Amino acid sequence: MSNQISIKTKASYGLAALGKDFACAPIYIFLMFYFTDVAGLSAGFIGTIFLAARIIDAVTDPMMGMIVDNTRTRFGKFRPWIVVGTLLNAVVLIALFRTHTFEGTPLYIYAAAAYILWGLTYTIMDIPYWSMIPALSSSREEREKLVIWPRMFASLAWFLTGTYGLTIIGKLGNGDQGEGFSNLAMLIAVLFIMSAFLVARNVKESVTVDKTTQRFNLKDVGDILKSNDQLKVLISSVLTFQIANMIFGGFAIYYFTYALNKAELFSTYMMVSGIAEFIGVITFPYIAKLFPRKNLWLIACGLAILSCVLLYVMRAFVPGSVLLIAMGAAAKSYGVGIINALQTVMLADVVDYGEYKTGHRSESVIFSVQTMLVKFAGAAGGFVVGVGLSFVGYIPNAVQSSETIAGLEFMMIWLPMLLMIASLVVYRKFYRLHDGFDKNKIETAMERYGFKLPILLSN
């Protein structure tokens, strides 16, 4: 496998993430708001549907990984699914933001069906997209350089959506938010499809898979996921961190609108968050050289916890302080940028480690976990937001009671802080691939910490 990745490949791969994340950022930033305040669905119902859809993903995402790993075509095993998944997901994205045109029972049925379909079709595209990374280079350094491209463009998509999304929606709908969301979805769908064909044309696997290579079945997938202890640790750490991040994003629009009575600060918060996350991603290779990798998770979680402290100080002593809000947003999102780049590199290491333990090289099965984590974190965050809003007595488009405002503050500040602390504890205690995959170091660490090593297959 060639270790060097060309600039053309890196740029094309990164631009594909721009279209891909333009297609998912409105889901995670605005869908709860769209469902409650535009379509008129109850927050509790939405949170439940978000969680139910992710239970389905727990089965379908690894299955999609198996399908990709079993694919043998002259175009490789990744690119055909990227194109097919993008076309399907683009159609469903447009349909999802037509939910507001329904009423009564059909409204609830349509919303549930459209959201579940969105998750399923996004899986078809997202898993092969990220699974390509280990197939493009075996060099850890090249992987770290490659990862910043998609993460950089993805951060740009989230920044533009969060900062200017509501303004664009207002203009596209001429004041009608429902039509604005619908028109934005159609515009994004076009960009999304263009980006998929770009990666299909310019990003190619370094090695063509032998059609006689052993294929995976469901039992193999189960064995791969069960036997890879470091994958389980990574899942626990990333999921806890990202749920906290999604709770931040999910409650922000309600927190600034109703707890602080300054809805305009939401755009400020999202703008600074987007810039800071972007900087976190592009500086990741330099940060990774300055600090041991095992310290990067500590830095990211520490910054997110600092963000919570700054928001509390703002709320308690200087309500509405733009400076403290900006500092809080920057601290949290710089850490998110580091984690987003770091988790992808770590998954590539986990692929190597999994091959060492099982004899199967399963990029798509392992990377299906990343897609599942992103969606499950969004759903779990959405579930917490939906149930939390109901629990604290939130009433859409109304002045909130003091109890509701206190509840919004707890959900926005203290709950994410507790989750960030939990993520840090799990990572520090159980993760062992800090320096990438090295057989001798791993065996030493496993024996030191009491892990049972399997009988090794020949390498």
NORVEN-V703186 format. One record per residue. N is the residue number from 1. PHI is phi in whole degrees, -180 to 180 (999 if undefined). PSI is psi as a letter, one per 40 degrees, with the letter a starting at -180 (999 if undefined). D_CENTER is the distance of its C-alpha to the mean C-alpha in Angstrom with 2 decimals. Layout:
n->N phi->PHI psi->PSI d_center->D_CENTER
n->N phi->PHI psi->PSI d_center->D_CENTER
This chain:
n->1 phi->999 psi->h d_center->28.57
n->2 phi->-69 psi->h d_center->28.69
n->3 phi->-90 psi->d d_center->26.92
n->4 phi->-82 psi->h d_center->27.06
n->5 phi->-111 psi->h d_center->24.45
n->6 phi->-72 psi->i d_center->25.98
n->7 phi->-62 psi->d d_center->24.90
n->8 phi->-60 psi->d d_center->25.00
n->9 phi->-65 psi->d d_center->22.50
n->10 phi->-62 psi->d d_center->20.13
n->11 phi->-66 psi->d d_center->20.53
n->12 phi->-66 psi->d d_center->20.19
n->13 phi->-63 psi->d d_center->17.05
n->14 phi->-67 psi->d d_center->15.55
n->15 phi->-64 psi->d d_center->16.91
n->16 phi->-63 psi->d d_center->15.38
n->17 phi->-68 psi->d d_center->11.87
n->18 phi->-62 psi->d d_center->13.51
n->19 phi->-66 psi->d d_center->14.52
n->20 phi->-61 psi->d d_center->11.44
n->21 phi->-83 psi->d d_center->9.30
n->22 phi->-61 psi->d d_center->12.51
n->23 phi->-80 psi->d d_center->12.33
n->24 phi->-106 psi->d d_center->9.08
n->25 phi->-58 psi->d d_center->9.34
n->26 phi->-62 psi->d d_center->12.56
n->27 phi->-66 psi->d d_center->11.26
n->28 phi->-81 psi->d d_center->9.12
n->29 phi->-89 psi->d d_center->11.76
n->30 phi->-117 psi->e d_center->14.92
n->31 phi->-63 psi->d d_center->15.06
n->32 phi->-60 psi->d d_center->16.38
n->33 phi->-63 psi->d d_center->18.83
n->34 phi->-60 psi->d d_center->19.78
n->35 phi->-66 psi->d d_center->20.52
n->36 phi->-81 psi->d d_center->22.51
n->37 phi->-95 psi->e d_center->24.30
n->38 phi->-107 psi->d d_center->24.69
n->39 phi->-83 psi->d d_center->24.90
n->40 phi->86 psi->f d_center->26.48
n->41 phi->-84 psi->i d_center->24.65
n->42 phi->-77 psi->i d_center->24.89
n->43 phi->-63 psi->d d_center->22.00
n->44 phi->-63 psi->d d_center->22.73
n->45 phi->-64 psi->d d_center->22.66
n->46 phi->-63 psi->d d_center->19.30
n->47 phi->-59 psi->d d_center->17.72
n->48 phi->-66 psi->d d_center->19.50
n->49 phi->-65 psi->d d_center->18.38
n->50 phi->-57 psi->d d_center->14.67
n->51 phi->-71 psi->d d_center->15.37
n->52 phi->-61 psi->d d_center->17.78
n->53 phi->-63 psi->d d_center->15.49
n->54 phi->-75 psi->d d_center->13.18
n->55 phi->-64 psi->d d_center->16.46
n->56 phi->-63 psi->d d_center->17.21
n->57 phi->-63 psi->d d_center->13.98
n->58 phi->-59 psi->d d_center->15.10
n->59 phi->-95 psi->d d_center->18.04
n->60 phi->-76 psi->d d_center->17.05
n->61 phi->-65 psi->d d_center->14.05
n->62 phi->-62 psi->d d_center->16.37
n->63 phi->-64 psi->d d_center->19.14
n->64 phi->-66 psi->d d_center->17.44
n->65 phi->-60 psi->d d_center->16.97
n->66 phi->-64 psi->d d_center->20.67
n->67 phi->-61 psi->d d_center->21.64
n->68 phi->-64 psi->d d_center->20.13
n->69 phi->-65 psi->d d_center->21.77
n->70 phi->-92 psi->e d_center->24.98
n->71 phi->-77 psi->h d_center->25.00
n->72 phi->-134 psi->h d_center->27.93
n->73 phi->-138 psi->i d_center->28.66
n->74 phi->-70 psi->e d_center->30.29
n->75 phi->-97 psi->e d_center->27.05
n->76 phi->91 psi->a d_center->25.22
n->77 phi->-103 psi->e d_center->22.85
n->78 phi->-102 psi->d d_center->19.59
n->79 phi->-63 psi->d d_center->20.69
n->80 phi->-59 psi->d d_center->22.40
n->81 phi->-73 psi->d d_center->19.41
n->82 phi->-62 psi->d d_center->17.26
n->83 phi->-68 psi->d d_center->20.09
n->84 phi->-61 psi->d d_center->20.78
n->85 phi->-63 psi->d d_center->17.25
n->86 phi->-64 psi->d d_center->16.91
n->87 phi->-61 psi->d d_center->20.33
n->88 phi->-67 psi->d d_center->19.72
n->89 phi->-68 psi->d d_center->16.42
n->90 phi->-62 psi->d d_center->18.12
n->91 phi->-64 psi->d d_center->20.97
n->92 phi->-67 psi->d d_center->19.03
n->93 phi->-59 psi->d d_center->17.11
n->94 phi->-62 psi->d d_center->20.62
n->95 phi->-64 psi->d d_center->21.94
n->96 phi->-61 psi->d d_center->19.32
n->97 phi->-89 psi->f d_center->20.40
n->98 phi->-109 psi->e d_center->23.99
n->99 phi->-58 psi->d d_center->23.70
n->100 phi->-66 psi->e d_center->25.84
n->101 phi->-84 psi->e d_center->28.77
n->102 phi->-104 psi->i d_center->29.35
n->103 phi->-141 psi->i d_center->31.20
n->104 phi->65 psi->a d_center->32.17
n->105 phi->-60 psi->d d_center->31.21
n->106 phi->-57 psi->d d_center->30.02
n->107 phi->-60 psi->d d_center->27.45
n->108 phi->-69 psi->d d_center->25.84
n->109 phi->-65 psi->d d_center->26.16
n->110 phi->-64 psi->d d_center->24.75
n->111 phi->-60 psi->d d_center->21.69
n->112 phi->-64 psi->d d_center->20.89
n->113 phi->-65 psi->d d_center->21.62
n->114 phi->-65 psi->d d_center->19.72
n->115 phi->-68 psi->d d_center->16.45
n->116 phi->-63 psi->d d_center->16.84
n->117 phi->-64 psi->d d_center->17.77
n->118 phi->-60 psi->d d_center->14.79
n->119 phi->-62 psi->d d_center->12.53
n->120 phi->-65 psi->d d_center->15.13
n->121 phi->-75 psi->d d_center->15.55
n->122 phi->-65 psi->d d_center->11.95
n->123 phi->-58 psi->d d_center->12.11
n->124 phi->-59 psi->d d_center->15.28
n->125 phi->-92 psi->d d_center->13.89
n->126 phi->-72 psi->d d_center->10.46
n->127 phi->-62 psi->d d_center->11.96
n->128 phi->-66 psi->d d_center->14.96
n->129 phi->-61 psi->d d_center->13.29
n->130 phi->-73 psi->d d_center->11.55
n->131 phi->-66 psi->e d_center->14.57
n->132 phi->-68 psi->d d_center->16.91
n->133 phi->-56 psi->d d_center->16.40
n->134 phi->-66 psi->d d_center->18.91
n->135 phi->-84 psi->e d_center->21.19
n->136 phi->-93 psi->d d_center->21.54
n->137 phi->-164 psi->i d_center->22.95
n->138 phi->-94 psi->e d_center->24.03
n->139 phi->-83 psi->h d_center->24.25
n->140 phi->-62 psi->d d_center->21.89
n->141 phi->-64 psi->d d_center->22.84
n->142 phi->-67 psi->d d_center->22.16
n->143 phi->-63 psi->d d_center->18.70
n->144 phi->-65 psi->d d_center->17.95
n->145 phi->-69 psi->d d_center->19.51
n->146 phi->-67 psi->d d_center->17.65
n->147 phi->-59 psi->d d_center->14.12
n->148 phi->-66 psi->d d_center->14.81
n->149 phi->-66 psi->d d_center->15.56
n->150 phi->-65 psi->d d_center->12.35
n->151 phi->-68 psi->d d_center->10.45
n->152 phi->-65 psi->d d_center->13.44
n->153 phi->-70 psi->d d_center->13.53
n->154 phi->-64 psi->d d_center->9.90
n->155 phi->-62 psi->d d_center->10.76
n->156 phi->-63 psi->d d_center->13.98
n->157 phi->-63 psi->d d_center->12.67
n->158 phi->-68 psi->d d_center->10.90
n->159 phi->-61 psi->d d_center->14.14
n->160 phi->-65 psi->d d_center->16.43
n->161 phi->-67 psi->d d_center->14.92
n->162 phi->-68 psi->d d_center->14.92
n->163 phi->-79 psi->d d_center->18.27
n->164 phi->-113 psi->e d_center->20.20
n->165 phi->-56 psi->d d_center->18.63
n->166 phi->-65 psi->d d_center->21.21
n->167 phi->-65 psi->d d_center->23.99
n->168 phi->-64 psi->d d_center->23.29
n->169 phi->-60 psi->d d_center->23.07
n->170 phi->-62 psi->d d_center->26.40
n->171 phi->-71 psi->d d_center->28.05
n->172 phi->-68 psi->d d_center->26.96
n->173 phi->-101 psi->e d_center->28.20
n->174 phi->51 psi->f d_center->31.27
n->175 phi->93 psi->e d_center->30.50
n->176 phi->-93 psi->h d_center->29.38
n->177 phi->-63 psi->d d_center->25.74
n->178 phi->-59 psi->d d_center->25.51
n->179 phi->-67 psi->d d_center->26.80
n->180 phi->-62 psi->d d_center->24.74
n->181 phi->-62 psi->d d_center->21.44
n->182 phi->-64 psi->d d_center->23.00
n->183 phi->-67 psi->d d_center->24.21
n->184 phi->-63 psi->d d_center->20.97
n->185 phi->-61 psi->d d_center->19.28
n->186 phi->-67 psi->d d_center->22.15
n->187 phi->-63 psi->d d_center->21.89
n->188 phi->-64 psi->d d_center->18.20
n->189 phi->-58 psi->d d_center->19.07
n->190 phi->-65 psi->d d_center->21.72
n->191 phi->-63 psi->d d_center->19.63
n->192 phi->-61 psi->d d_center->16.99
n->193 phi->-65 psi->d d_center->19.88
n->194 phi->-61 psi->d d_center->21.48
n->195 phi->-68 psi->d d_center->18.53
n->196 phi->-66 psi->d d_center->18.45
n->197 phi->-70 psi->d d_center->22.17
n->198 phi->-65 psi->d d_center->21.87
n->199 phi->-69 psi->d d_center->19.80
n->200 phi->-65 psi->d d_center->22.11
n->201 phi->-82 psi->d d_center->25.09
n->202 phi->-110 psi->e d_center->24.34
n->203 phi->-111 psi->h d_center->22.00
n->204 phi->-126 psi->i d_center->23.97
n->205 phi->-64 psi->i d_center->23.84
n->206 phi->-74 psi->d d_center->26.31
n->207 phi->-130 psi->h d_center->27.93
n->208 phi->-81 psi->h d_center->28.87
n->209 phi->-70 psi->h d_center->28.37
n->210 phi->-68 psi->h d_center->31.77
n->211 phi->-66 psi->e d_center->32.29
n->212 phi->-92 psi->e d_center->34.22
n->213 phi->-59 psi->i d_center->31.40
n->214 phi->-57 psi->h d_center->30.93
n->215 phi->-93 psi->i d_center->28.51
n->216 phi->-93 psi->i d_center->26.21
n->217 phi->-120 psi->i d_center->26.99
n->218 phi->-61 psi->d d_center->25.29
n->219 phi->-65 psi->d d_center->27.19
n->220 phi->-60 psi->d d_center->25.97
n->221 phi->-61 psi->d d_center->22.31
n->222 phi->-61 psi->d d_center->23.14
n->223 phi->-65 psi->d d_center->25.05
n->224 phi->-61 psi->d d_center->22.33
n->225 phi->-73 psi->d d_center->19.81
n->226 phi->-76 psi->d d_center->22.61
n->227 phi->-83 psi->e d_center->24.33
n->228 phi->-92 psi->g d_center->21.52
n->229 phi->-64 psi->d d_center->21.69
n->230 phi->-71 psi->d d_center->19.47
n->231 phi->-65 psi->d d_center->16.61
n->232 phi->-63 psi->d d_center->17.23
n->233 phi->-64 psi->d d_center->17.26
n->234 phi->-63 psi->d d_center->14.00
n->235 phi->-58 psi->d d_center->12.41
n->236 phi->-62 psi->d d_center->14.23
n->237 phi->-68 psi->d d_center->13.42
n->238 phi->-67 psi->d d_center->9.65
n->239 phi->-62 psi->d d_center->9.48
n->240 phi->-63 psi->d d_center->12.05
n->241 phi->-63 psi->d d_center->10.65
n->242 phi->-73 psi->d d_center->7.29
n->243 phi->-62 psi->d d_center->9.60
n->244 phi->-60 psi->d d_center->11.86
n->245 phi->-64 psi->d d_center->9.67
n->246 phi->-68 psi->d d_center->9.00
n->247 phi->-65 psi->d d_center->12.74
n->248 phi->-52 psi->d d_center->13.61
n->249 phi->-67 psi->d d_center->12.22
n->250 phi->-69 psi->d d_center->13.61
n->251 phi->-87 psi->e d_center->16.97
n->252 phi->-57 psi->d d_center->17.48
n->253 phi->-65 psi->d d_center->19.12
n->254 phi->-76 psi->d d_center->21.37
n->255 phi->-64 psi->d d_center->22.11
n->256 phi->-73 psi->d d_center->23.36
n->257 phi->-73 psi->d d_center->25.09
n->258 phi->-109 psi->d d_center->26.88
n->259 phi->-78 psi->d d_center->27.01
n->260 phi->-101 psi->e d_center->27.91
n->261 phi->58 psi->f d_center->29.34
n->262 phi->-138 psi->g d_center->27.90
n->263 phi->-60 psi->d d_center->25.38
n->264 phi->-66 psi->d d_center->25.67
n->265 phi->-72 psi->e d_center->24.00
n->266 phi->-62 psi->d d_center->20.62
n->267 phi->-64 psi->d d_center->20.61
n->268 phi->-63 psi->d d_center->21.80
n->269 phi->-59 psi->d d_center->19.09
n->270 phi->-69 psi->d d_center->16.32
n->271 phi->-65 psi->d d_center->18.33
n->272 phi->-64 psi->d d_center->18.77
n->273 phi->-59 psi->d d_center->15.15
n->274 phi->-63 psi->d d_center->14.21
n->275 phi->-64 psi->d d_center->17.12
n->276 phi->-65 psi->d d_center->16.47
n->277 phi->-65 psi->d d_center->12.87
n->278 phi->-59 psi->d d_center->14.43
n->279 phi->-64 psi->d d_center->17.27
n->280 phi->-60 psi->d d_center->15.29
n->281 phi->-69 psi->d d_center->13.77
n->282 phi->-72 psi->d d_center->17.21
n->283 phi->-92 psi->e d_center->19.13
n->284 phi->-55 psi->d d_center->17.19
n->285 phi->-60 psi->d d_center->19.88
n->286 phi->-75 psi->d d_center->22.59
n->287 phi->-63 psi->d d_center->21.23
n->288 phi->-65 psi->d d_center->20.85
n->289 phi->-81 psi->d d_center->24.52
n->290 phi->-76 psi->d d_center->25.74
n->291 phi->-122 psi->i d_center->24.38
n->292 phi->-57 psi->i d_center->24.23
n->293 phi->-59 psi->d d_center->20.76
n->294 phi->-65 psi->e d_center->21.31
n->295 phi->-90 psi->e d_center->21.66
n->296 phi->-67 psi->d d_center->18.40
n->297 phi->-65 psi->d d_center->16.49
n->298 phi->-61 psi->d d_center->19.48
n->299 phi->-63 psi->d d_center->19.32
n->300 phi->-63 psi->d d_center->15.69
n->301 phi->-66 psi->d d_center->16.32
n->302 phi->-62 psi->d d_center->19.74
n->303 phi->-66 psi->d d_center->18.64
n->304 phi->-67 psi->d d_center->16.39
n->305 phi->-66 psi->d d_center->19.46
n->306 phi->-58 psi->d d_center->21.69
n->307 phi->-58 psi->d d_center->19.78
n->308 phi->-62 psi->d d_center->20.65
n->309 phi->-63 psi->d d_center->24.20
n->310 phi->-64 psi->d d_center->24.56
n->311 phi->-66 psi->d d_center->23.50
n->312 phi->-67 psi->d d_center->26.02
n->313 phi->-61 psi->d d_center->28.70
n->314 phi->-60 psi->d d_center->28.13
n->315 phi->-64 psi->d d_center->28.44
n->316 phi->-80 psi->d d_center->31.42
n->317 phi->-117 psi->d d_center->33.45
n->318 phi->-135 psi->g d_center->32.53
n->319 phi->-54 psi->h d_center->30.73
n->320 phi->83 psi->e d_center->28.98
n->321 phi->-63 psi->h d_center->29.28
n->322 phi->-64 psi->d d_center->27.28
n->323 phi->-62 psi->d d_center->27.59
n->324 phi->-69 psi->d d_center->26.12
n->325 phi->-64 psi->d d_center->23.28
n->326 phi->-65 psi->d d_center->22.49
n->327 phi->-64 psi->d d_center->22.85
n->328 phi->-64 psi->d d_center->20.56
n->329 phi->-63 psi->d d_center->17.81
n->330 phi->-66 psi->d d_center->18.41
n->331 phi->-62 psi->d d_center->18.46
n->332 phi->-63 psi->d d_center->15.21
n->333 phi->-78 psi->d d_center->13.21
n->334 phi->-64 psi->d d_center->15.08
n->335 phi->-64 psi->d d_center->13.97
n->336 phi->-62 psi->d d_center->10.26
n->337 phi->-60 psi->d d_center->11.11
n->338 phi->-63 psi->d d_center->12.95
n->339 phi->-64 psi->d d_center->10.46
n->340 phi->-61 psi->d d_center->7.83
n->341 phi->-74 psi->d d_center->10.99
n->342 phi->-64 psi->d d_center->12.58
n->343 phi->-66 psi->d d_center->10.32
n->344 phi->-70 psi->d d_center->10.65
n->345 phi->-65 psi->d d_center->14.34
n->346 phi->-64 psi->d d_center->14.71
n->347 phi->-65 psi->d d_center->13.61
n->348 phi->-63 psi->d d_center->16.24
n->349 phi->-65 psi->d d_center->18.68
n->350 phi->-66 psi->d d_center->18.01
n->351 phi->-60 psi->d d_center->18.95
n->352 phi->-62 psi->d d_center->22.19
n->353 phi->-65 psi->d d_center->22.84
n->354 phi->-64 psi->d d_center->22.40
n->355 phi->-64 psi->d d_center->24.90
n->356 phi->-63 psi->d d_center->27.25
n->357 phi->-84 psi->d d_center->27.21
n->358 phi->-115 psi->e d_center->27.42
n->359 phi->85 psi->e d_center->28.79
n->360 phi->-106 psi->h d_center->26.07
n->361 phi->-98 psi->h d_center->23.69
n->362 phi->-131 psi->g d_center->20.69
n->363 phi->-56 psi->d d_center->17.89
n->364 phi->-72 psi->d d_center->16.38
n->365 phi->-64 psi->d d_center->16.89
n->366 phi->-66 psi->d d_center->15.21
n->367 phi->-75 psi->e d_center->12.23
n->368 phi->-62 psi->d d_center->11.99
n->369 phi->-64 psi->d d_center->10.81
n->370 phi->-64 psi->d d_center->7.54
n->371 phi->-61 psi->d d_center->7.06
n->372 phi->-63 psi->d d_center->8.63
n->373 phi->-65 psi->d d_center->6.76
n->374 phi->-60 psi->d d_center->3.43
n->375 phi->-70 psi->d d_center->6.52
n->376 phi->-69 psi->d d_center->8.74
n->377 phi->-63 psi->d d_center->7.33
n->378 phi->-63 psi->d d_center->7.43
n->379 phi->-70 psi->d d_center->10.72
n->380 phi->-64 psi->d d_center->12.08
n->381 phi->-62 psi->d d_center->11.58
n->382 phi->-63 psi->d d_center->13.20
n->383 phi->-63 psi->d d_center->15.81
n->384 phi->-63 psi->d d_center->16.68
n->385 phi->-63 psi->d d_center->16.99
n->386 phi->-63 psi->d d_center->19.07
n->387 phi->-67 psi->d d_center->21.25
n->388 phi->-62 psi->d d_center->21.49
n->389 phi->-61 psi->d d_center->22.77
n->390 phi->-65 psi->d d_center->25.26
n->391 phi->-64 psi->d d_center->26.32
n->392 phi->-86 psi->e d_center->27.10
n->393 phi->82 psi->f d_center->29.00
n->394 phi->-66 psi->h d_center->27.00
n->395 phi->-121 psi->h d_center->28.97
n->396 phi->-58 psi->i d_center->27.43
n->397 phi->56 psi->f d_center->29.34
n->398 phi->-143 psi->i d_center->31.71
n->399 phi->-72 psi->h d_center->32.71
n->400 phi->-92 psi->i d_center->31.12
n->401 phi->-73 psi->i d_center->33.24
n->402 phi->-64 psi->d d_center->33.22
n->403 phi->-66 psi->d d_center->31.82
n->404 phi->-65 psi->d d_center->28.85
n->405 phi->-64 psi->d d_center->28.24
n->406 phi->-64 psi->d d_center->28.47
n->407 phi->-66 psi->d d_center->25.94
n->408 phi->-61 psi->d d_center->23.46
n->409 phi->-64 psi->d d_center->24.09
n->410 phi->-62 psi->d d_center->23.49
n->411 phi->-67 psi->d d_center->20.15
n->412 phi->-82 psi->d d_center->19.01
n->413 phi->-112 psi->d d_center->20.47
n->414 phi->-80 psi->d d_center->21.64
n->415 phi->-64 psi->d d_center->19.19
n->416 phi->-60 psi->d d_center->16.18
n->417 phi->-61 psi->d d_center->18.76
n->418 phi->-62 psi->d d_center->19.76
n->419 phi->-68 psi->d d_center->16.31
n->420 phi->-64 psi->d d_center->15.83
n->421 phi->-63 psi->d d_center->19.29
n->422 phi->-62 psi->d d_center->18.60
n->423 phi->-60 psi->d d_center->15.66
n->424 phi->-64 psi->d d_center->18.11
n->425 phi->-63 psi->d d_center->20.94
n->426 phi->-63 psi->d d_center->19.35
n->427 phi->-62 psi->d d_center->18.23
n->428 phi->-65 psi->d d_center->21.64
n->429 phi->-84 psi->d d_center->23.64
n->430 phi->-122 psi->e d_center->22.36
n->431 phi->-82 psi->h d_center->20.39
n->432 phi->-123 psi->e d_center->22.93
n->433 phi->-95 psi->f d_center->21.48
n->434 phi->-61 psi->d d_center->21.48
n->435 phi->-107 psi->f d_center->23.48
n->436 phi->81 psi->a d_center->21.95
n->437 phi->-87 psi->h d_center->23.86
n->438 phi->-137 psi->h d_center->27.59
n->439 phi->-54 psi->d d_center->29.68
n->440 phi->-66 psi->d d_center->32.37
n->441 phi->-66 psi->d d_center->30.19
n->442 phi->-65 psi->d d_center->28.10
n->443 phi->-62 psi->d d_center->31.34
n->444 phi->-64 psi->d d_center->32.75
n->445 phi->-66 psi->d d_center->29.76
n->446 phi->-62 psi->d d_center->29.60
n->447 phi->-68 psi->d d_center->33.33
n->448 phi->-64 psi->d d_center->33.28
n->449 phi->-97 psi->e d_center->30.75
n->450 phi->85 psi->e d_center->32.36
n->451 phi->-77 psi->i d_center->29.97
n->452 phi->-86 psi->h d_center->31.99
n->453 phi->-89 psi->h d_center->31.78
n->454 phi->-77 psi->i d_center->32.27
n->455 phi->-67 psi->h d_center->35.02
n->456 phi->-77 psi->h d_center->33.55
n->457 phi->-84 psi->i d_center->33.73
n->458 phi->-64 psi->i d_center->35.23
n->459 phi->-105 psi->999 d_center->32.98
